[in-house]
Amino acid sequence: MKITTLIVLLASSLFFSHAFATETLSEKAGATKDEMNRDANKSMNRVDEATCTGTDTECAKQKAQNRGEEAKDYVKDKSSEIKNKVD
């Protein structure tokens, strides 16, 4: 009895493990492109922050805006990636 229950559970878990579809090549390419754009924007933001010549308050404000924008872009890109995986 225990062996058959184990086999049924194993078979059902293997059957349902592929519930999500895989991304297509174009979707993977788009995700890679988005990641490269985010990395480039992040690098440019760090250079701008390092060369900030304003007051400490202005530089901190610019840094906070950059981090907020980077977080927004990350969430937007990851949500579209998840949508592509589910579709």
Residue pairs with C-beta under 8 A, 6 or more apart in sequence:
20 85
20 86
21 85
21 86
21 87
22 85
23 31
23 81
23 84
23 85
24 84
27 81
27 84
30 84
31 77
31 81
31 84
34 77
34 80
35 77
37 73
38 70
38 73
38 74
38 77
41 69
41 70
41 73
42 70
45 66
45 69
45 70
48 62
48 66
49 59
49 62
49 63
49 66
52 58
52 59
52 62
54 62
